[in-house]
Amino acid sequence: MRPCPKQEQEEWVRLERKRSVRGKLVAFDGLPEKDFILESFASNVVSIATDGKTTIMLFEEGGWAFTAGLPTALRNELDARKTLPAYVALGSQNRWFLTFANGAETWNGPDEMSRVLQDSALVEQHRGVRTVAFGSTFDSYFIVFNDGWWCRGDLPDGLKIAIQRLGAEPSFKCVSLGPDGEWYLETLDGKAGWGGVPNHFDHFIRRVKKDIKFIDFGKDKSYLIRYS
């Protein structure tokens, strides 16, 4: 039975709302294959990630696109699964995290992070993983859960201080880390902060900070910002 025009309109409105929440625009600097990223990115990208060497995009329809250098194990996971990939994160030192639409998760990262993710009761208690970030050392990571709860490994000093200033147990929307001490945070109540970033990044982010949906950092001070 074909949906009526009203149903189609309501579905289109819901889809556009999701796309606005994810961010319909992207800006980046220092990433290889610039033209490919610009040609591939669109509002139907459900998740995008970079480590400065490789950039990957997951699409609403279930497909994906990526530049050279994607970790082999991550590529194999994408090829082997029949359900839609929903979220991806990349880090230096061959670290990555991947979520599927059916809730399945797979990753390569530090043992401490693995122990957290393998605690199904903990993950369920906090309604699943929202974002994962990888920092400068192999043991540097930050997991934000859907209810705002979080756990982390080694962190840059600037980010530690910023978290302390937020007070006891802040609830996060996202936290991003980079390979050279870069960081970005946003709380569920709208507070945001960043540090360890190059000047040109700082200048750009101040222009779009109210519309930022996601930030990722990569090697050689590269970065990617998704915004609306």
Secondary structure as GFF3:
##gff-version 3
##sequence-region A 1 228
A	DSSP	alpha_helix	5	22	.	.	.	ID=ss1
A	DSSP	beta_strand	25	29	.	.	.	ID=ss2
A	DSSP	alpha_helix	34	40	.	.	.	ID=ss3
A	DSSP	beta_strand	45	50	.	.	.	ID=ss4
A	DSSP	beta_strand	55	59	.	.	.	ID=ss5
A	DSSP	beta_strand	64	66	.	.	.	ID=ss6
A	DSSP	alpha_helix	72	80	.	.	.	ID=ss7
A	DSSP	beta_strand	85	91	.	.	.	ID=ss8
A	DSSP	beta_strand	95	100	.	.	.	ID=ss9
A	DSSP	beta_strand	105	108	.	.	.	ID=ss10
A	DSSP	alpha_helix	111	117	.	.	.	ID=ss11
A	DSSP	alpha_helix	120	125	.	.	.	ID=ss12
A	DSSP	beta_strand	129	134	.	.	.	ID=ss13
A	DSSP	beta_strand	141	145	.	.	.	ID=ss14
A	DSSP	beta_strand	150	152	.	.	.	ID=ss15
A	DSSP	alpha_helix	157	165	.	.	.	ID=ss16
A	DSSP	beta_strand	172	177	.	.	.	ID=ss17
A	DSSP	beta_strand	183	187	.	.	.	ID=ss18
A	DSSP	beta_strand	192	195	.	.	.	ID=ss19
A	DSSP	alpha_helix	199	208	.	.	.	ID=ss20
A	DSSP	three_ten_helix	209	211	.	.	.	ID=ss21
A	DSSP	beta_strand	212	217	.	.	.	ID=ss22
A	DSSP	three_ten_helix	219	221	.	.	.	ID=ss23
A	DSSP	beta_strand	223	227	.	.	.	ID=ss24
###
